[in-house]
Amino acid sequence: MKKSPSLNHAAKTLAPWLLLLAILVLWQIICSALEVSEFIFPSPLAIIDALIEFSGPIAHHALSTFWVTMAGFAIAVVVGVSLGFLIGSSPLLYAAVYPLMTAFNALPKAAFVPVLVVWFGIGAGPAILTAFLISFFPIMVNIATGLATLEPELEDVLRVLGAKRSDILLKVGLPRSMPYFFASLKVAITLAFVGSTVSEMNASNEGIGYLLVSAGSSMKMPLAFAGLVVIGAMAMVMYELFAIIEKRTTGWAHRGKNGN
């Protein structure tokens, strides 16, 4: 008997929460049964206690990290879309620039933090730029790929109908690239949080990264894990936000995938 679409949707919605709950319960049981010290590996209950006890400082640092990450991510979207459009619209640029961008992406972005500190000082500047450097590449690659893989037969038909190269790119290529674009946003936003947090750990006096270093140096491991939980929650919320926007704006690319 085939399940109804509503039951399938409910199951898919509940599945990640049930899995998370199972992991937390198992985690708590292991920590309690083995009497693991909080200084080594805090239990979920200890982390929840830290979230409540230090809610004020955590909220302050989380807000700082959030806006720094969003600033770097916004720059990454603008630069990534612009470069992706230029590279994808020209086979010559695609062949020339894409390998260089791939080599740049392979460089560890944490290595740029000391250089950024010299250029911009300690504070939000290095964190914003680190978030940008680590997150713009997926956006650029997906936009360029969406444009560069436009079917030659489709281009020939459009040219026969009188369409110019710019018309093909703007009216066909870009809409066709939207699923690629939103897929890249979901990846890039999580990377942006990684970039800003890594920078804050080395070159800032506020933010979740700074909180992690401070908590670790004072042996407050539940607080450090609480910071990790918060950064993960913020990334997950932004990921789901882009997933919702993707479904509502590019539903034509997902038809037939939600039923079974």
Number of C-alpha atoms within 10 A of each C-alpha: 3 5 9 10 12 10 10 13 14 10 12 12 11 10 12 11 11 12 11 11 12 12 13 15 15 13 16 17 14 13 17 12 8 8 10 14 12 15 11 11 14 21 23 20 14 18 21 16 15 20 22 12 12 13 13 11 15 21 16 13 19 21 16 15 26 19 15 27 28 18 19 28 30 19 18 28 23 14 17 26 22 16 20 27 25 18 24 27 24 14 11 11 12 17 12 12 13 18 11 11 13 12 9 13 16 9 11 10 17 15 11 15 23 16 12 18 19 10 11 13 14 19 18 26 20 29 34 28 27 31 32 29 21 26 30 29 23 25 28 27 23 25 30 29 20 22 26 21 13 18 10 10 9 12 18 12 11 16 14 10 9 10 15 13 12 11 13 18 21 14 11 16 24 18 15 19 22 18 22 21 26 22 18 23 25 21 16 24 29 22 23 31 31 22 27 33 29 21 32 29 20 19 22 23 16 20 29 32 30 22 25 21 15 17 18 16 11 10 14 17 22 25 27 24 23 27 26 17 15 17 20 14 12 17 22 14 11 15 18 12 12 18 15 12 12 21 15 11 12 15 12 10 13 12 10 9 7 10 11 10
